Amino acid sequence: MTMLTSSIVVHWESSMRVRHLLAVAVLGCTSLGASAVSVFDFANLKYSGGVSSGFLPTDGVYCTGGDLCSSSVDTNVLGDDLTFVSGGVTVHATGFYNTTQVAVVQDHENKYDPARKIGAGLGVYHHWKDTADDNITSFESLVLNFDRAVVINAIGLASEGHSAGGWVPGATFLLNGVNMALPAGSGSISPGFLASGTTFSFAFGGAVPDQFYLSSITVTPVPEPETWALMALGLGLLGVARRRKA
């Protein structure tokens, strides 16, 4: 092999190593950015001819017509949850009255219309056979438990009339104990701070408390530690390769 040919081979092998390391770095970056947004559209539930359609839980029982509950509110209002899946993310919704776990309900709205912000969503039952007890009101809270850490991007809320707005002026609720304004006239809010974790509580209370439904929540999964490590390793090796090439 001549010196020129040897030089070409070495250069080619070096170039291939750089490309390989670049691919590792890109893979890390791609994995990091691959966390898709998951939309849980709880208000999207219609009931017609004995059949439910829309964004449905993987469990639950019929209650008060076409609503879906975690337990039968005709016999009891205790225990269980509703489970929903979106974009590979799973969330378990549970209802509480004070510290007692009660039924959580996905209230249906056959005139559901996201453009006009019409639709109910998730609420809490703590009374037997009481169809008026289906939103989140005094001493009630709704807890969402995700199967992985997420960041909340947006929260959709509906009033007792199954629409955006309709709350008293300055109405509020509690998100993980933090006082938040109910979005009169818009139906959607951003937390305004980095709301991240696996468990979130939506409770009645605050400065000017008013009842509400959780009509939707949009979240982005937090990248796993292995993904951060892969990206750091890939970029680190890429930097070494570039210095060697230089």
C-alpha positions in Angstrom: 0.0 0.0 0.0 1.5 3.4 -1.0 1.8 6.3 1.4 -0.9 8.2 -0.5 -3.3 5.2 -0.4 -2.6 4.6 3.3 -3.3 8.3 4.0 -6.6 8.1 2.2 -7.6 5.0 4.1 -6.8 6.6 7.5 -8.7 9.7 6.6 -11.7 7.6 5.5 -11.6 5.6 8.7 -11.3 8.8 10.8 -14.2 10.3 8.9 -16.3 7.2 9.5 -15.6 7.4 13.2 -16.6 11.0 13.3 -19.8 10.2 11.5 -20.5 7.4 13.9 -20.0 9.6 16.9 -22.1 12.3 15.3 -24.9 9.7 14.9 -24.6 8.9 18.6 -24.9 12.5 19.5 -27.8 13.0 17.1 -29.6 10.0 18.6 -29.3 11.4 22.0 -30.6 14.8 20.9 -33.4 13.1 19.0 -34.4 11.0 21.9 -34.4 14.1 24.1 -36.6 16.0 21.8 -38.9 13.0 21.0 -41.1 13.5 24.1 -44.4 14.1 22.3 -47.1 16.2 23.8 -50.0 14.1 25.3 -53.5 15.7 25.3 -56.1 14.2 27.7 -59.4 15.6 26.4 -61.6 14.5 29.3 -64.5 16.6 28.0 -64.7 14.6 24.8 -67.4 12.1 25.9 -70.7 11.6 24.0 -73.4 9.0 24.7 -76.0 8.0 22.2 -78.0 4.8 21.7 -76.4 3.2 24.7 -72.9 3.7 23.3 -70.1 6.0 24.4 -67.7 7.7 22.0 -64.9 10.1 22.3 -61.9 10.0 24.7 -62.8 7.1 26.9 -61.1 5.6 30.0 -59.9 2.0 29.9 -62.1 1.2 32.9 -65.1 2.6 34.7 -68.9 1.9 35.0 -71.9 3.8 33.7 -73.5 6.1 36.2 -76.2 8.8 36.0 -77.0 8.2 32.4 -74.1 8.3 30.0 -71.5 9.4 32.5 -68.6 7.1 33.4 -67.6 6.6 37.1 -64.9 4.8 38.9 -67.6 3.2 41.1 -71.3 2.8 41.0 -72.9 5.9 42.6 -76.2 4.0 42.9 -74.8 1.7 45.5 -71.6 3.5 46.8 -69.3 6.3 46.0 -66.1 4.8 47.3 -62.8 3.6 45.7 -61.2 2.9 42.4 -60.1 5.4 39.7 -60.6 6.1 36.0 -57.6 5.3 33.8 -56.8 7.2 30.6 -54.0 6.8 28.0 -52.7 9.4 25.5 -49.5 9.4 23.5 -48.1 6.5 25.5 -48.7 8.3 28.8 -51.1 6.8 31.4 -52.9 8.7 34.1 -55.1 7.5 36.9 -57.8 9.9 38.1 -59.1 9.6 41.7 -61.6 11.7 43.6 -61.5 12.7 47.3 -64.0 14.3 49.7 -61.8 15.7 52.5 -59.4 12.8 53.0 -61.8 10.0 51.9 -61.4 8.5 48.5 -64.7 8.7 46.6 -65.9 8.3 43.0 -64.4 10.3 40.1 -66.8 10.9 37.2 -66.3 11.7 33.5 -69.4 13.7 32.7 -70.7 13.4 29.2 -71.9 16.2 26.9 -73.6 15.2 23.7 -73.1 18.7 22.4 -69.4 18.6 22.9 -67.7 21.2 20.8 -64.0 22.0 21.5 -64.1 25.1 19.2 -66.9 26.6 21.2 -65.5 25.2 24.4 -68.6 23.2 25.2 -68.1 20.0 27.2 -67.8 18.9 30.8 -64.9 16.7 31.9 -63.8 15.1 35.1 -65.5 15.8 38.4 -66.1 14.2 41.8 -69.0 12.3 43.4 -69.4 11.9 47.1 -73.3 11.6 47.4 -75.3 8.6 46.3 -77.6 9.1 43.4 -77.1 12.8 43.3 -76.6 14.0 39.7 -75.9 17.6 40.9 -72.8 16.3 42.7 -70.7 15.8 39.6 -68.3 18.7 39.5 -65.5 19.7 41.9 -67.1 21.6 44.8 -66.8 22.1 48.5 -64.2 19.9 50.2 -63.6 17.9 47.0 -60.5 17.3 45.0 -59.4 15.5 41.9 -56.0 13.8 41.9 -54.1 12.8 38.7 -51.3 10.3 39.0 -49.2 9.9 35.9 -47.0 6.8 35.2 -44.0 9.1 34.6 -42.9 12.6 35.4 -44.5 15.2 33.2 -44.7 19.0 32.7 -48.1 20.6 32.5 -48.4 22.8 29.4 -52.1 23.7 29.6 -55.2 23.1 31.7 -58.7 23.2 30.3 -61.6 23.9 32.7 -65.4 24.0 32.4 -68.0 25.5 34.6 -71.2 23.9 36.0 -72.9 24.8 32.7 -70.4 22.6 30.7 -68.8 25.6 29.1 -65.9 28.0 29.5 -66.4 30.9 31.8 -69.5 31.2 34.0 -67.6 31.6 37.2 -68.0 34.4 39.7 -65.6 37.3 39.2 -62.1 36.4 40.4 -63.1 32.8 40.9 -60.2 30.4 41.8 -59.3 26.8 42.5 -56.2 25.1 43.9 -53.5 23.3 41.9 -51.3 21.4 44.2 -52.3 23.8 46.9 -51.4 26.9 44.8 -54.2 29.4 44.3 -55.1 29.6 40.5 -57.6 31.8 38.6 -60.4 30.1 36.8 -60.3 31.3 33.2 -63.6 33.1 32.7 -64.4 33.4 29.0 -61.4 31.3 27.8 -61.6 27.9 29.3 -57.8 27.2 29.2 -54.9 28.4 31.3 -51.2 27.7 31.7 -50.0 27.1 35.3 -47.7 30.1 35.1 -44.9 28.2 36.8 -43.1 24.9 36.2 -45.7 22.4 37.2 -43.8 19.1 36.9 -44.0 15.8 38.6 -46.2 12.7 38.6 -49.1 13.7 40.9 -51.3 16.8 40.6 -54.3 17.8 42.8 -57.1 20.0 41.5 -59.2 21.2 44.4 -62.0 23.4 45.4 -60.8 26.4 47.4 -58.7 29.4 47.1 -59.4 33.1 47.5 -62.8 33.1 45.7 -63.6 29.4 45.3 -66.0 28.2 42.7 -66.9 24.8 41.3 -65.4 23.4 38.1 -64.7 20.4 35.9 -61.2 19.5 34.6 -62.0 19.4 30.9 -58.5 18.6 29.7 -54.9 18.6 30.5 -51.9 18.8 28.1 -48.5 17.4 29.3 -45.1 16.7 28.0 -43.1 13.7 29.5 -39.9 14.6 31.2 -36.9 12.8 29.5 -35.6 9.8 31.3 -32.1 10.2 33.0 -30.7 7.6 30.5 -31.7 10.0 27.6 -29.8 12.9 29.2 -26.8 10.7 29.7 -26.9 9.4 26.1 -27.0 12.9 24.8 -24.1 14.1 27.0 -22.0 11.1 26.0 -22.7 11.6 22.3 -21.8 15.3 22.4 -18.8 14.6 24.5 -17.4 12.0 22.1 -18.2 14.2 19.2 -16.1 17.0 20.7 -13.2 14.6 21.2 -13.4 13.3 17.7 -13.4 16.9 16.3 -10.3 17.8 18.3 -8.5 14.6 17.0 -9.5 15.4 13.5 -8.1 18.9 13.8 
